Amino acid sequence: MNIIVKNQKTQTQVERSLTKGNFKTWRPTTVKMNDLSFDKNLFIPMPTGKKIDSLFSADGGLMKGTNYAIVGDPGVGKSTVMLDILADLNKQGKKTLFISGEMNSIDMHGYVKRYPKFGDLDILFMGDYIEKDPLVIVKSILSEGWDVVLIDSMAEVCGAIADFHTGMSHKRAETEVLNLLEKHNKAENRDKVNTAFLIIQQVTKMGEFAGSNRFKHMMTGMAHMKFMDEGRAFFFSKNRRGGQMDALFFTLNTNRNVGWLHTQPMNNLS
């Protein structure tokens, strides 16, 4: 077996351990699910009370400690729809946070005029801290412990972190953010809350989710919003929590709320 380690001292230790069959420097372990225990509250869904709940999970609602990436066509309403979901969860008594890497308070005022319930959301405008370390800002706000956090967008937040830290790559900045997501998924915060994250993400020129393999693997589900012949549609291409895999159509031609319409099987869509 040929294992290459950058550090020569570590390389020597690895080779000696493999030769002797006594690999002490690092040893992987296995687990049996029957030996693990979880807080039963972790598996209680967080419903919005709307049709979208059946898409998020088979239990009917967003699940704690999960991560969902959301992409969509330009102008389809990604921010509006996700803010609507967040505001409905807030109305249901969940502690919610909106981290905006793109909008400022003036931009947000326009949304609140049309959707007054958005005015009750806790919002972190990253642009308000332009001279501060954005990584420290995000770490600080998340440390409280939130039920659900919406990030708009992952690219903007990672870009701000990379720009502030001279020499830091966008990939490294993404790693720092993903480490935070994992930490708070596991309730490593003040209030011991298993945070669920809704993350608006960019797509590549080929229409694929942007981001590293680790980003994709950490996502519980991949959601899409598209313009279709029948109208605007929301659907999942992947969902580990077993939600309905049909397309749910919606309209933004209503005041105060996103209008959730009807579902349609994906294989019937044009």
VEXTOR-923182 format. One line per 5 residues: number of its first residue (from 1); for each residue x, y, z of N, C-alpha, C, CB. Coordinates in pm, whole numbers. Last residue first. Glycine has a CB too. Layout:
NUM = X:Y:Z:X:Y:Z:X:Y:Z:X:Y:Z ~ ...
END
This chain:
270 = -4330:1983:-1893:-4265:2011:-2021:-4154:2111:-2001:-4365:2064:-2124 ~ -4405:1716:-1666:-4374:1856:-1694:-4306:1871:-1828:-4285:1915:-1584 ~ -4443:1464:-1588:-4551:1522:-1669:-4523:1666:-1709:-4683:1515:-1594 ~ -4245:1392:-1418:-4240:1332:-1553:-4353:1382:-1644:-4247:1179:-1542 ~ -4313:1519:-1180:-4207:1573:-1261:-4205:1518:-1403:-4077:1547:-1197
265 = -4659:1571:-1105:-4544:1480:-1118:-4441:1536:-1214:-4589:1340:-1165 ~ -4755:1862:-931:-4762:1788:-1056:-4640:1697:-1066:-4770:1884:-1179 ~ -4955:2057:-704:-4839:1975:-738:-4865:1901:-869:-4808:1874:-624 ~ -5059:2403:-685:-5085:2259:-696:-4955:2187:-730:-5193:2230:-805 ~ -4978:2667:-508:-5089:2625:-592:-5112:2475:-589:-5067:2670:-733
260 = -4905:2921:-282:-4874:2782:-320:-4997:2724:-390:-4834:2696:-194 ~ -4818:3244:-297:-4933:3158:-321:-4891:3020:-368:-5027:3221:-422 ~ -4663:3418:-39:-4644:3344:-163:-4764:3252:-179:-4508:3263:-164 ~ -4842:3696:109:-4791:3558:111:-4759:3510:-29:-4893:3464:178 ~ -4891:3973:63:-4875:3923:198:-4816:3783:207:-5005:3924:268
255 = -5059:3933:-250:-4999:4017:-147:-4992:3941:-15:-5079:4148:-130 ~ -4969:3754:-546:-5056:3772:-431:-4984:3861:-330:-5095:3636:-366 ~ -4810:3660:-746:-4912:3761:-778:-5014:3777:-667:-4983:3724:-906 ~ -4637:3461:-735:-4600:3579:-657:-4699:3692:-680:-4459:3626:-694 ~ -4722:3116:-708:-4738:3247:-771:-4692:3356:-676:-4884:3270:-813
250 = -4620:2777:-778:-4648:2889:-690:-4663:3017:-771:-4538:2905:-584 ~ -4623:2417:-780:-4630:2546:-849:-4669:2656:-751:-4730:2540:-966 ~ -4409:2164:-711:-4514:2245:-650:-4513:2383:-715:-4495:2256:-493 ~ -4334:1852:-847:-4316:1996:-856:-4436:2065:-793:-4298:2042:-1003 ~ -4259:1567:-631:-4332:1635:-738:-4295:1783:-741:-4485:1618:-720
245 = -4155:1432:-419:-4063:1469:-526:-4135:1528:-647:-3982:1348:-569 ~ -4198:1477:-73:-4264:1457:-203:-4175:1511:-314:-4404:1526:-206 ~ -3911:1373:125:-4025:1456:91:-4082:1423:-46:-3987:1600:97 ~ -3692:1231:240:-3806:1162:180:-3928:1245:152:-3845:1054:266 ~ -3457:1331:329:-3565:1319:427:-3697:1274:364:-3585:1452:497
240 = -3285:1366:120:-3262:1250:206:-3373:1230:308:-3129:1264:279 ~ -3342:1460:-192:-3391:1490:-57:-3379:1365:29:-3538:1541:-61 ~ -3300:1608:-506:-3244:1519:-405:-3302:1559:-271:-3087:1524:-402 ~ -3442:1780:-650:-3376:1675:-728:-3312:1572:-635:-3269:1735:-822 ~ -3755:1931:-574:-3627:1877:-527:-3574:1775:-626:-3642:1813:-388
235 = -3918:2239:-678:-3906:2093:-667:-3767:2054:-619:-3937:2025:-803 ~ -4143:2478:-787:-4044:2447:-682:-4038:2296:-672:-4082:2514:-543 ~ -4225:2688:-1067:-4231:2560:-996:-4115:2546:-898:-4231:2443:-1096 ~ -4438:2908:-1242:-4320:2893:-1156:-4335:2766:-1074:-4302:3018:-1064 ~ -4601:2761:-1533:-4577:2867:-1436:-4449:2845:-1357:-4694:2878:-1341
230 = -4619:2581:-1735:-4735:2592:-1647:-4721:2704:-1544:-4759:2460:-1577 ~ -4367:2595:-1847:-4482:2635:-1929:-4606:2658:-1842:-4512:2528:-2034 ~ -4160:2733:-1583:-4204:2627:-1671:-4326:2673:-1749:-4235:2498:-1592 ~ -3890:2856:-1411:-4002:2896:-1495:-4036:2779:-1587:-3969:3026:-1576 ~ -3792:2701:-1098:-3781:2723:-1241:-3909:2781:-1301:-3746:2593:-1311
225 = -3594:2614:-833:-3709:2695:-871:-3692:2735:-1016:-3724:2821:-778 ~ -3486:2331:-644:-3481:2410:-766:-3609:2492:-779:-3461:2319:-890 ~ -3283:2188:-386:-3411:2241:-434:-3389:2332:-554:-3484:2317:-323 ~ -3145:1918:-243:-3115:2016:-346:-3248:2062:-406:-3020:1958:-456 ~ -3079:1820:100:-3160:1825:-21:-3115:1935:-114:-3305:1846:14
220 = -2868:1809:271:-2975:1711:287:-3059:1703:161:-3063:1745:409 ~ -2537:1866:189:-2674:1909:168:-2772:1793:184:-2689:1971:30 ~ -2285:1763:203:-2345:1810:328:-2491:1851:312:-2267:1926:382 ~ -2221:1714:-60:-2244:1599:28:-2311:1641:159:-2113:1528:58 ~ -2182:1973:-158:-2289:1891:-212:-2323:1775:-120:-2251:1838:-350
215 = -1957:2051:-5:-2082:2127:1:-2198:2039:-45:-2074:2254:-86 ~ -1770:1862:-91:-1814:1861:48:-1944:1936:65:-1706:1921:139 ~ -1734:1938:-354:-1799:1809:-327:-1847:1803:-183:-1702:1692:-356 ~ -1810:2295:-372:-1723:2178:-362:-1804:2050:-343:-1625:2195:-247 ~ -2009:2487:-608:-1959:2450:-477:-1879:2321:-481:-2073:2435:-379
210 = -2321:2501:-786:-2183:2543:-764:-2140:2499:-625:-2168:2698:-782 ~ -2525:2267:-944:-2500:2339:-821:-2352:2376:-814:-2542:2256:-699 ~ -2546:2318:-1305:-2524:2236:-1186:-2503:2324:-1064:-2403:2142:-1206 ~ -2559:2456:-1542:-2682:2443:-1465:-2670:2356:-1342:-2788:2388:-1552 ~ -2329:2509:-1668:-2398:2387:-1711:-2527:2363:-1634:-2306:2267:-1694
205 = -2232:2723:-1533:-2283:2747:-1668:-2359:2627:-1723:-2168:2782:-1760 ~ -2355:2657:-1195:-2251:2669:-1297:-2315:2699:-1432:-2165:2541:-1303 ~ -2543:2855:-959:-2524:2738:-1044:-2412:2765:-1143:-2655:2701:-1118 ~ -2549:2956:-609:-2538:2981:-752:-2526:2849:-827:-2417:3070:-781 ~ -2792:2924:-345:-2663:2894:-407:-2665:2928:-555:-2626:2746:-388
200 = -2925:2972:-33:-2940:3007:-174:-2802:3000:-237:-3005:3148:-192 ~ -2995:2751:212:-2882:2821:151:-2909:2846:3:-2752:2741:169 ~ -3104:2698:526:-3156:2712:390:-3057:2802:317:-3303:2771:389 ~ -3031:2487:798:-2987:2595:711:-3054:2584:574:-2835:2595:696 ~ -3114:2425:1134:-3136:2389:993:-3100:2511:909:-3286:2344:967
195 = -2948:2350:1439:-2989:2448:1340:-3007:2386:1202:-2888:2561:1333 ~ -3025:2235:1728:-2982:2174:1602:-3033:2261:1488:-3035:2025:1589 ~ -2920:2420:2008:-3021:2403:1905:-2959:2340:1781:-3086:2538:1869 ~ -2805:2520:2248:-2806:2377:2218:-2915:2342:2116:-2826:2295:2346 ~ -2768:2788:2290:-2899:2732:2326:-2913:2584:2295:-3007:2808:2256
190 = -2498:2821:2200:-2541:2858:2335:-2669:2789:2378:-2560:3007:2344 ~ -2393:2528:2010:-2417:2671:2028:-2476:2696:2167:-2512:2725:1917 ~ -2397:2275:1857:-2283:2329:1931:-2294:2481:1935:-2148:2285:1867 ~ -2581:2123:1712:-2626:2198:1832:-2510:2246:1918:-2717:2111:1915 ~ -2511:2024:1471:-2491:1936:1587:-2521:2006:1720:-2348:1884:1588
185 = -2543:2239:1307:-2629:2123:1284:-2627:2033:1408:-2582:2043:1159 ~ -2324:2384:1395:-2457:2422:1445:-2563:2318:1411:-2496:2557:1389 ~ -2111:2247:1268:-2109:2271:1413:-2249:2299:1466:-2017:2389:1446 ~ -2183:2265:1000:-2175:2134:1065:-2181:2148:1217:-2046:2062:1024 ~ -2165:2542:959:-2292:2472:940:-2292:2340:1015:-2318:2448:790
180 = -1889:2581:1007:-1990:2644:1095:-2125:2574:1083:-2005:2793:1060 ~ -1781:2441:795:-1748:2400:932:-1848:2457:1031:-1605:2444:969 ~ -1878:2599:588:-1931:2463:603:-1899:2407:742:-1873:2371:495 ~ -1717:2826:625:-1863:2836:642:-1923:2698:664:-1928:2904:518 ~ -1463:2719:571:-1489:2782:701:-1640:2790:728:-1427:2923:707
175 = -1498:2637:306:-1470:2538:410:-1500:2593:548:-1324:2493:403 ~ -1525:2883:180:-1638:2792:182:-1621:2687:292:-1654:2723:46 ~ -1264:2975:212:-1373:3046:278:-1497:2958:286:-1405:3177:202 ~ -1133:2793:48:-1103:2793:191:-1213:2863:269:-968:2859:218 ~ -1242:2871:-198:-1264:2734:-148:-1238:2725:2:-1173:2635:-222
170 = -1145:3125:-229:-1290:3109:-211:-1320:2971:-155:-1364:3132:-346 ~ -842:3168:-33:-915:3131:-153:-1064:3121:-123:-863:2998:-209 ~ -669:3434:117:-760:3322:136:-836:3294:7:-859:3350:252 ~ -524:3662:66:-461:3534:34:-552:3414:55:-340:3517:116 ~ -674:3845:321:-581:3848:209:-515:3711:189:-474:3956:231
165 = -987:3839:407:-864:3769:448:-771:3758:328:-897:3626:506 ~ -1185:3968:261:-1134:4030:384:-1000:3970:424:-1234:4014:498 ~ -1239:3793:52:-1189:3928:22:-1127:3993:144:-1303:4015:-31 ~ -1342:3571:188:-1217:3559:112:-1156:3695:83:-1242:3483:-19 ~ -1579:3683:290:-1477:3628:380:-1342:3621:310:-1517:3488:431
160 = -1716:3750:57:-1683:3855:153:-1572:3809:248:-1807:3895:234 ~ -1750:3495:-57:-1672:3598:-125:-1627:3708:-32:-1751:3656:-238 ~ -1922:3377:125:-1786:3323:109:-1696:3424:41:-1789:3192:27 ~ -2147:3542:81:-2088:3532:214:-1945:3481:205:-2172:3440:304 ~ -2197:3499:-194:-2169:3633:-144:-2101:3629:-8:-2297:3714:-135
155 = -2245:3220:-206:-2135:3279:-283:-2097:3417:-229:-2173:3290:-431 ~ -2474:3192:-49:-2349:3128:-6:-2231:3193:-76:-2353:2977:-35 ~ -2645:3511:-33:-2627:3376:-82:-2494:3321:-29:-2632:3373:-238 ~ -2838:3410:208:-2857:3458:71:-2744:3555:37:-2998:3526:54 ~ -2945:3174:435:-2827:3245:386:-2848:3280:240:-2698:3159:404
150 = -3152:3129:709:-3150:3145:563:-3029:3227:526:-3282:3213:511 ~ -3186:2907:974:-3111:3020:922:-3116:3015:769:-2963:3017:973 ~ -3375:2795:1250:-3360:2796:1103:-3286:2923:1062:-3499:2788:1032 ~ -3315:2809:1526:-3382:2692:1469:-3358:2682:1319:-3533:2698:1498 ~ -2997:2906:1659:-3119:2939:1584:-3182:2811:1532:-3090:3037:1468
145 = -2758:3028:1866:-2840:2909:1844:-2973:2947:1783:-2862:2833:1975 ~ -2553:3214:1910:-2674:3216:1995:-2749:3083:1989:-2766:3329:1952 ~ -2366:3186:1710:-2335:3128:1841:-2454:3127:1935:-2220:3203:1905 ~ -2428:3331:1486:-2475:3192:1493:-2458:3132:1632:-2402:3108:1391 ~ -2299:3572:1539:-2446:3570:1534:-2499:3428:1546:-2496:3633:1405
140 = -2024:3490:1536:-2084:3553:1653:-2236:3541:1652:-2043:3699:1660 ~ -1981:3392:1278:-1961:3305:1394:-2033:3360:1516:-1810:3289:1424 ~ -2030:3627:1131:-2118:3511:1115:-2105:3417:1233:-2086:3437:983 ~ -1816:3789:1227:-1954:3835:1237:-2050:3716:1230:-1987:3936:1125 ~ -1593:3641:1152:-1619:3664:1296:-1764:3705:1317:-1523:3773:1352
135 = -1621:3664:877:-1623:3532:938:-1653:3543:1087:-1490:3460:916 ~ -1595:3937:827:-1725:3873:808:-1734:3734:869:-1757:3865:661 ~ -1445:4174:1020:-1418:4040:966:-1551:3967:950:-1320:3960:1058 ~ -1552:4505:917:-1529:4400:1016:-1504:4266:946:-1650:4389:1112 ~ -1631:4684:734:-1494:4696:782:-1459:4592:887:-1470:4834:837
130 = -1899:4621:687:-1806:4613:576:-1660:4618:620:-1833:4724:479 ~ -2140:4569:812:-2014:4543:883:-1900:4531:783:-2025:4415:968 ~ -2359:4591:658:-2350:4685:770:-2217:4673:844:-2464:4661:867 ~ -2354:4380:480:-2301:4508:435:-2290:4612:545:-2386:4560:327 ~ -2494:4180:607:-2348:4173:608:-2286:4305:567:-2300:4062:515
125 = -2755:4205:809:-2710:4262:683:-2557:4266:685:-2771:4404:659 ~ -2946:3979:960:-2808:4026:965:-2771:4074:825:-2709:3914:1014 ~ -3267:3991:1104:-3186:3998:983:-3046:4048:1015:-3252:4089:879 ~ -3555:3842:1222:-3422:3888:1261:-3332:3880:1138:-3364:3803:1380 ~ -3878:3942:1096:-3761:3853:1093:-3637:3920:1151:-3733:3808:950
120 = -4092:4104:1068:-4072:4045:1200:-3949:3954:1207:-4194:3966:1240 ~ -4114:4174:803:-4068:4276:897:-4042:4224:1036:-4167:4386:904 ~ -4239:3976:671:-4092:3977:664:-4034:4076:764:-4045:4012:522 ~ -4505:4039:686:-4454:3942:784:-4302:3934:781:-4514:3803:757 ~ -4560:4206:465:-4536:4265:598:-4477:4167:700:-4666:4319:652
115 = -4475:4214:164:-4493:4100:254:-4463:4146:397:-4400:3979:213 ~ -4449:4469:59:-4537:4372:-7:-4570:4254:82:-4474:4323:-135 ~ -4280:4591:240:-4402:4661:199:-4501:4563:137:-4370:4775:100 ~ -4067:4413:249:-4156:4422:365:-4287:4493:330:-4086:4494:480 ~ -3938:4461:6:-3998:4330:31:-4102:4339:143:-3890:4227:67
110 = -3850:4723:50:-3944:4695:-58:-4013:4562:-42:-3872:4699:-191 ~ -3669:4687:258:-3791:4763:283:-3896:4737:175:-3760:4912:292 ~ -3448:4571:147:-3541:4485:221:-3673:4556:247:-3479:4440:353 ~ -3311:4788:42:-3364:4685:-48:-3474:4605:21:-3251:4591:-96 ~ -3246:4907:286:-3331:4980:192:-3394:4883:92:-3250:5089:117
105 = -3075:4722:405:-3206:4748:468:-3301:4823:376:-3187:4826:598 ~ -2939:4526:132:-2927:4613:248:-3067:4644:300:-2849:4744:213 ~ -2850:4199:-3:-2939:4313:18:-2896:4400:135:-3081:4265:40 ~ -2636:4005:18:-2661:4083:-103:-2742:4210:-76:-2734:3997:-204 ~ -2623:3851:235:-2495:3893:180:-2511:3985:62:-2413:3774:141
100 = -2814:3816:511:-2817:3870:375:-2679:3918:333:-2918:3985:365 ~ -2951:3580:701:-2820:3639:676:-2817:3684:531:-2703:3538:706 ~ -3217:3557:911:-3186:3580:770:-3050:3648:761:-3296:3665:699 ~ -3338:3328:1149:-3241:3432:1115:-3222:3437:965:-3106:3407:1187 ~ -3574:3226:1404:-3523:3229:1267:-3431:3348:1244:-3639:3234:1168
95 = -3725:3014:1613:-3627:3122:1617:-3553:3122:1483:-3526:3105:1737 ~ -4074:2948:1573:-3935:2908:1559:-3845:3031:1560:-3914:2827:1430 ~ -4342:3015:1573:-4270:3019:1700:-4126:2974:1693:-4339:2935:1797 ~ -4468:3043:1338:-4498:2921:1412:-4419:2911:1542:-4470:2799:1325 ~ -4347:3266:1236:-4484:3282:1287:-4526:3161:1370:-4582:3303:1171
90 = -4115:3146:1144:-4107:3244:1253:-4244:3263:1319:-4055:3380:1200 ~ -4222:3004:933:-4164:2930:1045:-4151:3021:1168:-4026:2873:1006 ~ -4295:3221:774:-4400:3131:823:-4349:3047:940:-4449:3039:710 ~ -4043:3329:720:-4140:3408:797:-4253:3321:850:-4198:3521:710 ~ -3932:3122:565:-3869:3159:693:-3968:3236:780:-3743:3244:668
85 = -4103:3130:343:-4093:3008:424:-4037:3040:562:-4005:2902:354 ~ -4042:3387:255:-4180:3353:290:-4183:3229:379:-4265:3329:162 ~ -3774:3362:192:-3812:3452:302:-3955:3422:348:-3799:3599:258 ~ -3802:3192:-25:-3734:3142:94:-3762:3232:215:-3583:3132:69 ~ -3943:3357:-205:-3999:3229:-161:-3934:3182:-32:-3983:3122:-270
80 = -3763:3574:-238:-3899:3595:-190:-3958:3466:-133:-3988:3646:-304 ~ -3530:3453:-341:-3526:3523:-213:-3666:3538:-154:-3461:3662:-229 ~ -3638:3339:-585:-3569:3260:-483:-3573:3327:-346:-3425:3235:-525 ~ -3780:3420:-816:-3832:3450:-682:-3765:3372:-570:-3977:3423:-678 ~ -3690:3427:-1072:-3799:3334:-1043:-3857:3356:-904:-3751:3191:-1056
75 = -3472:3580:-1144:-3602:3645:-1135:-3717:3555:-1100:-3631:3710:-1260 ~ -3296:3313:-1292:-3295:3455:-1254:-3437:3513:-1254:-3206:3536:-1351 ~ -3386:2990:-1159:-3373:3082:-1271:-3368:3226:-1222:-3489:3063:-1371 ~ -3209:2857:-870:-3326:2887:-954:-3293:2981:-1067:-3435:2945:-871 ~ -3141:2665:-571:-3100:2738:-690:-3224:2767:-773:-2993:2657:-773
70 = -3062:2585:-243:-3169:2630:-332:-3109:2706:-449:-3272:2719:-255 ~ -2986:2330:-12:-2938:2426:-110:-3052:2458:-206:-2814:2371:-187 ~ -3032:2262:326:-3093:2259:193:-3033:2369:106:-3247:2275:203 ~ -2960:2064:602:-2911:2170:515:-2975:2155:377:-2756:2167:505 ~ -3073:2000:944:-3058:1967:802:-3006:2088:726:-3193:1920:743
65 = -3149:2033:1210:-3014:1986:1181:-2990:1948:1035:-2984:1870:1265 ~ -3495:1946:1177:-3385:2009:1249:-3251:1950:1207:-3405:1995:1400 ~ -3686:1967:874:-3633:1890:987:-3513:1962:1047:-3594:1748:943 ~ -3985:2115:763:-3839:2121:765:-3790:2049:890:-3789:2269:762 ~ -4262:1889:697:-4199:2011:748:-4049:2003:740:-4242:2037:891
60 = -4354:1600:702:-4434:1720:685:-4374:1844:748:-4568:1698:742 ~ -4220:1366:691:-4287:1396:818:-4369:1524:811:-4185:1407:929 ~ -4089:1368:457:-4203:1276:466:-4282:1300:593:-4155:1131:460 ~ -4006:1712:378:-3984:1582:443:-4109:1498:440:-3937:1601:587 ~ -4050:1917:190:-3930:1918:273:-3902:1784:340:-3942:2025:378
55 = -4295:1874:73:-4176:1858:-9:-4050:1849:76:-4164:1973:-107 ~ -4484:1928:264:-4477:1789:215:-4356:1766:126:-4604:1754:138 ~ -4461:2207:299:-4414:2115:403:-4395:1973:352:-4512:2115:519 ~ -4588:2352:102:-4445:2326:84:-4392:2224:185:-4366:2455:96 ~ -4844:2412:187:-4824:2294:102:-4677:2256:86:-4884:2319:-33
50 = -4806:2522:536:-4836:2541:394:-4804:2414:315:-4756:2661:337 ~ -4710:2512:786:-4855:2513:774:-4900:2530:630:-4914:2622:859 ~ -4449:2480:826:-4492:2617:799:-4643:2628:801:-4438:2666:664 ~ -4311:2259:1078:-4400:2290:964:-4427:2439:949:-4532:2216:979 ~ -4057:2084:1162:-4093:2224:1183:-4180:2266:1064:-3965:2317:1198
45 = -4073:1750:1307:-4064:1847:1197:-4105:1987:1240:-4150:1803:1080 ~ -3866:1586:1528:-3998:1649:1519:-3990:1757:1412:-4043:1709:1657 ~ -3619:1488:1575:-3694:1430:1464:-3839:1477:1459:-3690:1279:1474 ~ -3518:1602:1800:-3445:1625:1676:-3526:1580:1555:-3311:1553:1679 ~ -3655:1505:2014:-3701:1632:1957:-3633:1664:1825:-3678:1744:2055
40 = -3511:1289:2100:-3628:1263:2016:-3682:1390:1952:-3738:1198:2099 ~ -3167:1287:2082:-3280:1356:2142:-3400:1339:2050:-3248:1508:2167 ~ -3028:963:2026:-3052:1101:1985:-3169:1156:2067:-3082:1110:1833 ~ -2769:717:2038:-2895:771:2090:-2906:918:2051:-2905:754:2245 ~ -2622:418:1906:-2632:563:1915:-2767:605:1971:-2610:627:1778
35 = -2629:153:1861:-2554:197:1979:-2562:347:2001:-2408:156:1965 ~ -2756:116:1626:-2829:73:1746:-2757:114:1875:-2850:-78:1744 ~ -2562:187:1442:-2669:281:1470:-2747:245:1595:-2762:289:1352 ~ -2230:141:1518:-2356:72:1494:-2468:167:1533:-2365:-63:1573 ~ -1924:252:1366:-2032:267:1463:-2148:178:1422:-2078:416:1473
30 = -1565:224:1348:-1700:205:1294:-1802:229:1405:-1717:63:1233 ~ -1273:430:1312:-1359:340:1388:-1495:331:1321:-1374:389:1534 ~ -931:471:1203:-1075:492:1187:-1154:392:1271:-1116:481:1039 ~ -649:597:1359:-722:474:1332:-871:503:1318:-697:371:1443 ~ -321:711:1366:-461:747:1339:-535:621:1298:-472:856:1227
25 = -98:599:1483:-103:744:1463:-243:794:1433:-10:784:1351 ~ -103:323:1495:-143:399:1614:-160:548:1588:-43:378:1722 ~ -121:41:1354:-140:178:1304:-194:266:1416:-237:180:1182 ~ 51:-212:1317:5:-147:1439:-8:2:1411:104:-174:1558 ~ 191:-345:1126:49:-379:1144:-10:-317:1269:32:-527:1150
20 = 444:-280:1062:426:-358:1184:281:-402:1207:474:-277:1303 ~ 393:-133:830:483:-249:826:461:-340:946:629:-203:821 ~ 231:72:922:178:-22:825:262:-150:820:171:41:687 ~ 412:206:1092:289:147:1148:230:43:1055:186:256:1176 ~ 602:293:909:643:200:1015:520:130:1074:721:275:1127
15 = 449:468:752:512:350:690:551:246:794:635:393:609 ~ 378:659:948:275:583:877:333:456:819:212:668:766 ~ 629:762:1021:544:696:1122:439:608:1056:477:799:1212 ~ 706:876:776:786:768:836:704:690:938:914:824:901 ~ 511:1074:752:524:971:650:600:851:705:596:1027:525
10 = 571:1239:966:446:1164:969:451:1050:869:327:1256:939 ~ 814:1336:869:809:1264:996:684:1179:1006:815:1363:1114 ~ 734:1466:634:822:1351:626:820:1269:755:963:1397:596 ~ 413:1564:537:515:1579:640:601:1452:646:449:1608:777 ~ 238:1455:338:325:1569:309:440:1581:408:244:1697:308
5 = 220:1112:260:189:1216:356:288:1330:337:193:1162:503 ~ 96:848:74:185:963:72:134:1069:169:196:1021:-72 ~ 98:505:66:31:620:124:131:735:131:-26:587:265 ~ 62:217:-90:143:337:-103:64:457:-52:187:358:-249 ~ 86:-120:0:0:0:0:88:124:0:-96:1:123
END
